[in-house]
Amino acid sequence: NASGIGAVAEFAHPDVEVVPPPNWPETSTLRGREQLEEFAREWMETFQGFKVEPERFVDAGGQRVVVYVRDRGRIRGSDTEIDTRLIHVWTLVAGKIVRWQVFADEAQALEAADLTA
């Protein structure tokens, strides 16, 4: 959080593909580190005191990691606060994130990570 999006972007492959949840205002897939950084910067500027807190990491085997995160912050210029939990599914190659999927629904996230029974 202190280092901003740059700290996350350094772990992303230059051609990273970011797939936001279908219910987000920005529903199109982002491609490349530059689009990731631009989207994240715009998103974070919407809030004051915005923080992303990883709560749990699950090794999904192969090249996937499931990350349970909590997003918190106050919408800039208002008293409205958000406090939401999301699930990220990262696909890694050579230690870099090549695909980053974001889910609000845990079942969908686990299915994407091939962790369903």
C-alpha positions as semicolon CSV with decimal commas, in nm:
position;residue;x (nm);y (nm);z (nm)
1;N;0,000;0,000;0,000
2;A;0,277;0,246;0,087
3;S;0,455;0,190;-0,245
4;G;0,141;0,216;-0,455
5;I;0,062;0,028;-0,773
6;G;0,426;0,028;-0,878
7;A;0,497;-0,233;-0,611
8;V;0,240;-0,466;-0,768
9;A;0,325;-0,384;-1,128
10;E;0,684;-0,496;-1,081
11;F;0,550;-0,851;-1,029
12;A;0,340;-0,835;-1,347
13;H;0,466;-0,958;-1,681
14;P;0,485;-0,672;-1,935
15;D;0,200;-0,839;-2,131
16;V;-0,014;-0,919;-1,824
17;E;-0,384;-0,978;-1,883
18;V;-0,617;-0,846;-1,610
19;V;-0,976;-0,968;-1,605
20;P;-1,202;-0,766;-1,370
21;P;-1,528;-0,905;-1,233
22;P;-1,826;-0,869;-1,467
23;N;-2,012;-0,642;-1,224
24;W;-1,736;-0,376;-1,215
25;P;-1,778;-0,047;-1,404
26;E;-1,467;-0,136;-1,608
27;T;-1,548;-0,482;-1,740
28;S;-1,313;-0,507;-2,033
29;T;-0,992;-0,706;-2,007
30;L;-0,682;-0,496;-1,956
31;R;-0,370;-0,591;-2,146
32;G;-0,019;-0,492;-2,053
33;R;0,145;-0,341;-1,749
34;E;0,070;0,015;-1,863
35;Q;-0,307;-0,045;-1,878
36;L;-0,290;-0,216;-1,537
37;E;-0,107;0,080;-1,384
38;E;-0,341;0,336;-1,543
39;F;-0,657;0,155;-1,430
40;A;-0,523;0,103;-1,077
41;R;-0,413;0,465;-1,048
42;E;-0,757;0,591;-1,157
43;W;-0,931;0,346;-0,921
44;M;-0,715;0,442;-0,625
45;E;-0,764;0,815;-0,691
46;T;-1,138;0,759;-0,640
47;F;-1,070;0,692;-0,273
48;Q;-0,898;0,844;0,026
49;G;-0,705;0,607;0,244
50;F;-0,752;0,318;0,001
51;K;-0,587;-0,007;0,111
52;V;-0,569;-0,355;-0,029
53;E;-0,494;-0,614;0,237
54;P;-0,415;-0,971;0,138
55;E;-0,577;-1,203;0,391
56;R;-0,488;-1,547;0,261
57;F;-0,286;-1,710;-0,016
58;V;-0,375;-2,054;-0,151
59;D;-0,141;-2,252;-0,375
60;A;-0,373;-2,382;-0,645
61;G;-0,101;-2,602;-0,792
62;G;0,071;-2,559;-1,121
63;Q;0,111;-2,192;-1,190
64;R;-0,191;-2,053;-1,002
65;V;-0,229;-1,876;-0,670
66;V;-0,562;-1,773;-0,516
67;V;-0,539;-1,456;-0,310
68;Y;-0,818;-1,346;-0,077
69;V;-0,802;-0,968;-0,039
70;R;-0,988;-0,697;0,145
71;D;-1,030;-0,353;-0,017
72;R;-1,106;-0,058;0,208
73;G;-1,129;0,315;0,169
74;R;-1,353;0,620;0,164
75;I;-1,487;0,758;-0,162
76;R;-1,317;1,092;-0,214
77;G;-1,541;1,388;-0,128
78;S;-1,797;1,182;0,062
79;D;-1,855;0,993;0,385
80;T;-1,916;0,668;0,196
81;E;-1,672;0,394;0,284
82;I;-1,615;0,064;0,113
83;D;-1,504;-0,253;0,282
84;T;-1,521;-0,547;0,045
85;R;-1,358;-0,882;0,000
86;L;-1,245;-1,003;-0,340
87;I;-1,067;-1,311;-0,462
88;H;-0,779;-1,283;-0,709
89;V;-0,656;-1,573;-0,919
90;W;-0,302;-1,515;-1,040
91;T;-0,140;-1,726;-1,309
92;L;0,238;-1,703;-1,286
93;V;0,517;-1,780;-1,530
94;A;0,879;-1,742;-1,420
95;G;0,765;-1,556;-1,108
96;K;0,561;-1,294;-1,300
97;I;0,183;-1,254;-1,310
98;V;0,069;-1,323;-1,668
99;R;-0,305;-1,341;-1,593
100;W;-0,485;-1,172;-1,304
101;Q;-0,852;-1,254;-1,262
102;V;-1,065;-1,079;-1,000
103;F;-1,381;-1,230;-0,854
104;A;-1,644;-1,123;-0,603
105;D;-1,780;-1,479;-0,597
106;E;-1,561;-1,740;-0,428
107;A;-1,708;-2,035;-0,620
108;Q;-1,626;-1,868;-0,952
109;A;-1,272;-1,794;-0,834
110;L;-1,211;-2,151;-0,720
111;E;-1,348;-2,284;-1,048
112;A;-1,113;-2,055;-1,243
113;A;-0,825;-2,190;-1,034
114;D;-0,936;-2,553;-1,095
115;L;-1,000;-2,601;-0,723
116;T;-1,360;-2,721;-0,746
117;A;-1,450;-3,070;-0,636
